[in-house]
């Protein structure tokens, strides 16, 4: 009996647990800012969509209100991501559409052979149209599993 117990103890301690992430997607974090460096709140309704690889539209954020920040997924293999940002005033009378283009480098990230493949990214540039958006800047160019860092500061125009 002691031999059985020792064998069981050795085989169970020899097994290792793999700590793979549950989701291998990474997201870019956006913070709305005012020109004087304070967090901004968008009064307009915010909808964000993109074109998928198959050519269909995909809504990522639908009619968000009082938005101060948001997260968007980033593609694995494409060197460029394009998002369409639509704002509507609170009475749904005025609609503005902007296009945000993100250029990036894709870096394979190895956790373990037992884990799903992952990609991290380095943002190289960002540009946008200027219908509702005044400007967008890169705050942190490295995109990985860390969701506490804001990658972009986005500045919306405000009507007075």
Secondary structure in CASP SS format (residue, H / E / C, confidence):
PFRMAT SS
TARGET T0000
AUTHOR 0000-0000-0000
METHOD secondary structure of the structure
MODEL  1
X C 1.00
X H 1.00
X H 1.00
X H 1.00
X H 1.00
X H 1.00
X H 1.00
X H 1.00
X H 1.00
X H 1.00
X H 1.00
X H 1.00
X H 1.00
X H 1.00
X C 1.00
X C 1.00
X C 1.00
X C 1.00
X C 1.00
X C 1.00
X C 1.00
X C 1.00
X C 1.00
X C 1.00
X C 1.00
X C 1.00
X E 1.00
X E 1.00
X E 1.00
X E 1.00
X E 1.00
X E 1.00
X E 1.00
X C 1.00
X C 1.00
X C 1.00
X C 1.00
X C 1.00
X E 1.00
X C 1.00
X C 1.00
X E 1.00
X C 1.00
X C 1.00
X E 1.00
X E 1.00
X E 1.00
X E 1.00
X E 1.00
X E 1.00
X E 1.00
X C 1.00
X C 1.00
X C 1.00
X C 1.00
X C 1.00
X E 1.00
X E 1.00
X E 1.00
X E 1.00
X E 1.00
X E 1.00
X E 1.00
X E 1.00
X C 1.00
X C 1.00
X E 1.00
X C 1.00
X E 1.00
X E 1.00
X E 1.00
X E 1.00
X E 1.00
X C 1.00
X C 1.00
X C 1.00
X C 1.00
X C 1.00
X C 1.00
X E 1.00
X E 1.00
X E 1.00
X E 1.00
X E 1.00
X E 1.00
X E 1.00
X E 1.00
X E 1.00
X C 1.00
X C 1.00
X C 1.00
X C 1.00
X C 1.00
X C 1.00
X E 1.00
X E 1.00
X E 1.00
X E 1.00
X E 1.00
X E 1.00
X E 1.00
X E 1.00
X E 1.00
X E 1.00
X E 1.00
X E 1.00
X E 1.00
X E 1.00
X E 1.00
X C 1.00
X C 1.00
X C 1.00
X C 1.00
X C 1.00
X C 1.00
X C 1.00
X C 1.00
X E 1.00
X E 1.00
X E 1.00
X E 1.00
X E 1.00
X E 1.00
X E 1.00
X E 1.00
X E 1.00
X E 1.00
X E 1.00
X C 1.00
X C 1.00
X C 1.00
X C 1.00
X E 1.00
X E 1.00
X E 1.00
X E 1.00
X E 1.00
X E 1.00
X C 1.00
X C 1.00
X C 1.00
X E 1.00
X E 1.00
X C 1.00
X C 1.00
X C 1.00
X C 1.00
X C 1.00
X C 1.00
X C 1.00
X C 1.00
X E 1.00
X E 1.00
X E 1.00
X E 1.00
X E 1.00
X C 1.00
X C 1.00
X C 1.00
X C 1.00
END
